Amino acid sequence: MSRRQVSSTRRFVDSGNFPFSGALHSKSRSSPILSIALVVVGAILLIGYAYSGSGKFRGEAVSRIEGDYTCSLEVQRAIPFLKKAYGDSMHKVLHVGPDTCSVVSKLLKEEDTEAWGVEPYDIEDVEESCKSLVGKGIVRVADIKYPLPYKPKSFSLVIVSDALDYLSPKYLNKTLLELARVASDGLIIFAGTPGHQKAKVAELSKFGRPAKMQSSSWWIRFFDQISLKENETAVKKFEQAASKSSYLPACQVFHLNPYH
């Protein structure tokens, strides 16, 4: 770990060149103005640290505005509401999309839930926990433009995020049919919202093409064309659970019935 750089304020005080060094070291009582000034400066530094250091406050705001906020992250936020909507159908789940190691790890913490993942893109610079999931075969790296390496109805639920938005219409049809093929109880799609997310320049080479966010009406028409029907029961339960907790997804969420 690199050593923290000594602040310029500290150096000035130690050398005696800081304008208020005499006042700081003086045994006499500090003036009220100086005390107020120090309090104000301290408050500004603390606010700046909170916004830029930890990322707890600034990170989420920037993500939502600049496009770093992902639907895979939204899947993790939505897990409690998905459990309300699907109940026992959450016992064996496949997640398809980038950052699937994080989603799978989150799902595995849920009681009576098996979780598996498919990462559509090369995994680079991942944590040891992700490497472990890949090593155990729980997470696979596979091109979703081609048939998935699973038997029909291998999973009760299939959840996909941050993957379909990057597929051309040529492959989107085949991929959705494959996702529905390996699901026995339901297919859940987390898709980006037009105008709210943009592909970063660095991602273009990784995904092959920029993301194209479609409207909900576009998706509904597309689902109808390939005979994927909305799971109205799951939609109602999910919306009721979300409403009780004032949860509003940052991505579009579609609940579909699998092929039988």
C-alpha atoms as one frame of an Amber mdcrd trajectory, in Angstrom:
protein
   0.000   0.000   0.000   1.439   3.411  -0.934   2.028   5.911   1.800  -0.488
   8.702   2.068   0.847  11.965   0.733   1.389  14.557   3.417  -0.950  17.478
   2.852   0.394  20.898   2.000  -1.331  22.316   5.077   0.641  19.960   7.335
   3.950  20.910   5.672   3.268  24.602   6.047   2.471  24.245   9.727   5.557
  22.168  10.462   7.820  24.617   8.685   6.301  27.653  10.329   5.346  29.208
   7.002   1.602  28.655   7.350  -0.091  32.054   7.822  -1.982  30.940  10.939
   0.802  28.861  12.467   1.385  31.384  15.183  -2.252  31.387  16.125  -2.433
  27.599  16.110   0.513  27.210  18.470  -0.253  30.178  20.598  -1.119  29.495
  24.232  -3.553  32.373  24.122  -7.260  31.753  23.452  -8.099  31.559  19.702
 -10.290  34.272  18.287 -13.949  33.367  17.502 -13.429  34.197  13.814 -10.526
  31.751  13.510 -12.522  29.006  15.223 -15.480  29.498  12.884 -13.176  29.489
   9.849 -11.564  26.211  10.905 -14.971  24.606  11.432 -16.134  25.698   7.973
 -12.955  24.426   6.295 -13.261  21.106   8.115 -16.880  20.691   7.039 -15.970
  21.381   3.394 -13.162  18.804   3.507 -15.449  16.172   5.037 -18.147  16.728
   2.398 -15.562  16.544  -0.379 -14.177  13.287   1.006 -17.615  11.731   1.285
 -18.446  12.534  -2.333 -15.133  11.669  -3.952 -13.460   9.156  -1.682 -15.872
   6.426  -0.780 -18.119   6.725  -3.829 -21.128   6.035  -1.640 -22.739   9.321
  -2.522 -21.096  10.512  -5.723 -20.676   7.110  -7.352 -24.349   6.255  -7.739
 -25.287   9.722  -8.958 -22.577   9.733 -11.636 -23.430   6.179 -12.635 -27.080
   6.957 -13.296 -26.256  10.108 -15.273 -23.221   9.039 -17.308 -24.307   5.485
 -18.027 -22.088   3.514 -15.629 -25.152   2.309 -13.763 -25.776  -1.234 -14.988
 -28.826  -3.430 -15.137 -26.740  -6.233 -13.615 -26.458  -4.062 -10.520 -30.204
  -3.507 -10.718 -30.750  -7.286 -10.650 -29.023  -7.418  -7.274 -31.263  -4.648
  -5.936 -34.356  -6.405  -7.248 -33.704  -9.845  -5.718 -36.034  -9.337  -2.691
 -38.872  -8.330  -5.008 -38.184 -11.177  -7.414 -38.491 -13.583  -4.485 -41.877
 -12.088  -3.656 -42.994 -12.498  -7.259 -41.667 -15.978  -7.942 -41.526 -17.692
  -4.552 -40.335 -21.287  -4.881 -39.353 -20.704  -8.509 -36.240 -18.945  -7.218
 -34.695 -22.289  -6.244 -32.485 -22.658  -9.360 -31.552 -19.476 -11.202 -29.364
 -18.764 -14.208 -28.094 -15.215 -14.677 -26.811 -14.182 -18.097 -24.883 -10.943
 -18.474 -21.729  -9.049 -17.513 -20.778  -8.929 -13.832 -22.542 -12.249 -13.431
 -20.100 -13.279 -10.695 -21.475 -10.507  -8.491 -25.081 -11.431  -9.249 -24.465
 -15.146  -8.675 -22.654 -14.455  -5.391 -25.621 -12.374  -4.237 -28.118 -15.075
  -5.218 -26.127 -17.804  -3.489 -26.572 -15.948  -0.206 -30.330 -16.411  -0.499
 -31.792 -19.370   1.348 -32.672 -22.435  -0.765 -31.332 -20.845  -3.960 -28.922
 -22.392  -6.444 -27.363 -19.903  -8.823 -25.396 -20.222 -12.044 -24.066 -17.646
 -14.455 -23.054 -17.046 -18.050 -20.625 -14.208 -18.761 -21.032 -13.157 -22.426
 -17.700 -11.340 -22.575 -14.124 -12.135 -21.653 -13.408 -11.957 -17.933 -10.389
  -9.806 -17.170  -8.927  -8.526 -13.913 -11.591 -10.224 -11.804 -11.450 -10.968
  -8.095 -10.397 -14.335  -6.738 -13.985 -15.103  -5.738 -15.032 -14.795  -9.394
 -12.149 -16.982 -10.540 -13.299 -19.547  -8.003 -16.845 -19.551  -9.425 -15.434
 -20.022 -12.925 -13.115 -22.769 -11.740 -16.048 -24.653 -10.182 -18.092 -24.354
 -13.368 -20.769 -22.264 -11.645 -19.989 -19.347 -13.963 -19.176 -19.945 -17.611
 -17.832 -17.642 -20.299 -19.890 -18.210 -23.453 -20.952 -16.309 -26.554 -24.723
 -15.982 -26.173 -25.164 -15.567 -29.928 -24.849 -19.347 -30.071 -26.773 -22.184
 -28.302 -26.331 -22.262 -24.524 -24.596 -25.342 -23.096 -27.649 -26.449 -21.089
 -30.521 -28.892 -21.566 -34.087 -27.613 -21.958 -35.669 -26.395 -18.709 -32.385
 -26.709 -16.797 -33.280 -23.730 -14.606 -36.451 -22.584 -12.929 -35.721 -18.948
 -13.760 -33.418 -17.279 -16.258 -32.470 -13.638 -15.662 -30.646 -11.644 -18.329
 -29.191  -8.133 -18.009 -26.869  -5.812 -19.969 -26.528  -8.303 -22.811 -29.525
  -8.098 -25.147 -29.085  -4.338 -25.656 -25.822  -5.038 -27.494 -27.155  -7.715
 -29.853 -28.164  -6.968 -33.409 -31.671  -8.041 -34.474 -30.055 -10.931 -36.343
 -28.898 -12.551 -33.106 -31.477 -11.177 -30.670 -34.208 -13.489 -31.942 -32.109
 -16.647 -31.574 -30.706 -15.634 -28.186 -34.114 -14.949 -26.646 -35.404 -18.313
 -27.853 -32.387 -19.985 -26.266 -32.935 -18.206 -22.954 -36.573 -19.268 -22.955
 -35.603 -22.828 -23.868 -33.529 -23.411 -20.729 -36.138 -21.880 -18.360 -38.951
 -23.918 -16.831 -40.880 -21.246 -14.881 -39.956 -17.854 -16.236 -37.632 -15.536
 -18.156 -36.820 -12.113 -16.667 -35.212  -9.417 -18.778 -33.560  -6.279 -17.406
 -33.091  -3.869 -20.331 -31.734  -0.347 -20.532 -34.015   2.659 -20.798 -33.672
   4.879 -23.903 -31.916   8.145 -23.131 -30.760   7.049 -19.666 -27.770   4.874
 -20.498 -25.023   5.123 -23.065 -22.173   2.802 -23.917 -18.816   4.195 -22.907
 -16.194   4.498 -25.663 -13.998   1.946 -23.891 -16.812  -0.608 -24.084 -17.302
  -0.468 -27.833 -14.428  -2.830 -28.589 -15.501  -5.147 -25.794 -19.131  -5.494
 -26.856 -18.540  -5.196 -30.594 -21.241  -2.563 -31.057 -22.782   0.246 -29.012
 -25.835  -0.541 -26.927 -29.172   0.334 -28.470 -31.791   0.953 -25.822 -35.309
   0.166 -26.996 -38.619   1.411 -25.627 -40.978  -0.876 -23.718 -43.443  -0.846
 -26.623 -40.673  -2.000 -28.967 -39.805  -4.909 -26.668 -43.448  -5.925 -26.284
 -43.900  -6.037 -30.057 -40.714  -8.052 -30.396 -41.786 -10.557 -27.737 -45.085
 -10.982 -29.526 -43.348 -11.657 -32.839 -41.456 -14.622 -31.369 -44.456 -15.818
 -29.326 -43.075 -14.960 -25.890 -45.988 -14.065 -23.612 -45.943 -11.807 -20.574
 -46.196 -13.507 -17.189 -49.044 -11.389 -15.861 -49.096 -13.042 -12.441 -45.389
 -12.376 -11.873 -45.739  -8.801 -13.131 -48.523  -8.076 -10.649 -46.701  -9.620
  -7.677 -43.423  -7.873  -8.546 -45.092  -4.474  -8.882 -46.998  -4.908  -5.623
 -43.839  -5.852  -3.709 -41.888  -2.981  -5.276 -44.650  -0.492  -4.512 -44.728
  -1.408  -0.816 -41.026  -0.601  -0.525 -41.126   2.417  -2.869 -38.715   0.606
  -5.158 -38.450   1.974  -8.692 -36.152   0.001 -11.034 -33.578   2.007 -12.946
 -33.963  -0.442 -15.825 -36.931  -1.857 -17.707 -38.020  -5.214 -16.284 -39.958
  -7.746 -18.361 -41.454 -10.950 -16.944 -42.048 -13.605 -19.603 -43.398 -17.134
 -19.670 -41.034 -19.758 -21.066 -41.890 -22.047 -23.935 -43.672 -25.210 -22.867
